[in-house]
């Protein structure tokens, strides 16, 4: 598999409902892995597998430190469309490989992303909504480079979606999250929305509601297909 990744793999043969969790700019593959045991405590029935790939771009926030990203971001926040397409291809290849190498239930594959990882989650899920049982977008935004010429269709309308954002987020303003919520409506997606008194993070209250939402979805239950 091309991308370095961290994984939480339940005991047993599977196949397992699986969450593909994408970290934000300047983080790494282990950033969201800590959610895995919390999900498995909250979700009824069989255990959930977590796969956390690491962005292919290496950055140095300080000399001697290494962090990772999915695509470069300019000082003005612009996204290079070519870089976005490259990141999409790498991630779609990772998903293809993961479906071959891990005991994933393809009907219960959820994509979750935080910040820049949320942009990639939007990109993959909106581009191939039939592939995912649900989309979770955390403290992120939905850029025009992702929306492009996307149009409403049945598969997108059926994509179960949750957006979570902090009211005092200094990195991605909550207005960007609300704009994404409205853009999804334009694609026929009736997303669930949660906003919390927090910054660029997932605080205890947001985590509680995220876990509760996951536990209530059809893909969390043994033997139930959540995909369109």
N, C-alpha and C positions, 0 to 999 in steps of 0.2 A: 504494500500500500504506500502510495507516494508521500502522504502527509504523516509526520509524526503525530501520535494521538495518545490520549489517555482513555482508559475504558474501565467501566464497572460491569462485570459479566456475572450474572447470577449463576448459582449452582444448578445443574440439570441440563437437559438436552435442548430445551426450547422447542419451538421458536418463541422469542420474547417480544413483548411490546418494547419499543426502543425510542429513546430520546437522543437526537443528534443535537448537541449543545455547542454553539459557536461563541467563542470569547470575543471581547472587545479589543480595540486598538491598544497596543502596548501591554498586552497580557500574554497568557500562554495556555497550553492544553489542560493544565490542572485547575484553571480558575473556576470553572463551573462544576467540576467533578464532585465537589462537596455537597451539591444538591442531591446527588444520587441516593444516599441513604435516607434523606428526608422524604424523597418521593416514595421510596419503598416502604417507609413507615406509614405514609398517608394513603397510598393507592391500594385498594382491596384486591384480593386474589393473588395471582402469580406475580413474580418479581419483574421489575423493569430494568432493562439494560441501558446504560449510558455510554455514548461514544462522543469524545471531545477532541476533535482534530485541532491542530495548531496551524495558525496562519503561516504562509510560506515566506512572508517578507520579514526580514530581521531588522530591528531598529535598536539603537543604543540610547536609551533615555539619559544615561550617565555613562562616563567612561568605565568600561569593564562590565557593564550590565547588558543583558540581552533580553529583548522582548519581541513580540511578534504582532503582525498585522495581516489583514487580508488584502488591502490595497493602500497605496499612498494617499494621503490627504494633504492638499495644499494649504497654505496659510489662510486662504479665504474659505476653506471648506469645500472647494470644488473637487469633483471626482472625475478622474480620467476614464472615459468610457472603455478604452482599450484595456486598462488595468482591471476594470470591473468584469469584463468578459473573460479575462485570463483567470481571475479568482473564481468565477463561476465554473469554468471548465475544470479547474483543479478540484473544486469541491464536488462537482457532479461525478468526477472520476473516483473520488474517495467514496462516495455513496455507492457507486456501482461495485467497487471492490469490497466494501463492507458487507453488502448484501450477499456476496459470494463467500466471504471469510468468516462471518459471524452468524449466530443463530437468530437472525432478525425476522420477526413476523412482518412481511412487507405490507400487510394491511393495517399495521399499527405502528407506523413510523412517524414520529413527531419531530418537527424541526423547531429549535429554540435558539434565539440569538440575543446577545446583550450588546447594545451600542453598535459599533461597526459590525459585529457579528449579527446583529439584528438586521442590518441592511442586507447582508448575505442571505439571511433566513428569508426575508421578503423576496429577494431575487430568485432563489431556488423554488420557493413554494408557489409564488405567483406565476413563475414560468412553467412549472410542472405540477399543478395542484392535484392531479390524480395520483401523484406519488406519495403524498403526505396525508396522514390522518388529521393533523392539526398543525397550526403555526402559533408560536409564542414569541412576541416581540417585546423586549425589555429595554426601556430607556434608550430608544432608538428613533430613527427617522426613515422616511420613505422617499428617496430622492427621485427626481424626474428621470435620471438615467436608468432607474429600475422600472418606473411606471411606463415610460416610453409610449408605445402604441397599444398597450394591453387593453383589451375590451372585456366587458362582462361575459361570462359564459357559465354553463351549469356547473362545471367542475370547480371554478373559483367560488361561485356562490355557495357551494357545499363545503368549502374549506373552513373547518372550525378554527376560530382565531381568538387570541387573547392579547391585548395590549396593556402594558403596565408602565407607568411613568411617575417620576417625582416632581412635585410642584415647585421645588427649588433647585432643580437640576441645573448646575452651572455649565455643563458640557453640551448637553442637548436640551434646549429649552422645551418646556412642556407643550408650547404651541406647535412644535414640530411633531410631537406625538399626536396631538389633536388633529393636525393637518393630515397625518397618515390615516387616522381613524376615518376622516371624511373621504379621503381618496379611496379607501377600501369600500366604503359605501357605494362609491361610483362604479366599483367593479362587482357590485352585488353581494359583498361580504358584510354580514351583520356581526361585527366583532364585539366581544366583551371588552369593557374598558375599566381599568382601575388606576386611580391616581392617589398618591400618598405624600405625606409631609416628609420628604426625603430628597437627597441630592442625586448624584449619579451613582446609584447603588440599588441593592435589593434589601430593604430593611425587613425587620421581623414581621411587620404587618403585611407587607407586600408578599413575603414568602408564604405566610399563612394562607393568603387568598390564592396564590399561585398553586399551592399544593391542594387546596380544596377544590379548585377548578379542575385540575388534572384528575383528581379522584372521581369526579362526577361525570367524566367523559366516557362515551361508549368504548373507546380504544383501550381504556384502563381495565376493562373487565375481561376475564378469561373467555376466550372463544367468541368474542364479539368483534366484527370487522368495523373499523372506524373510517376507512377510506371510502372515497366516492367510487 
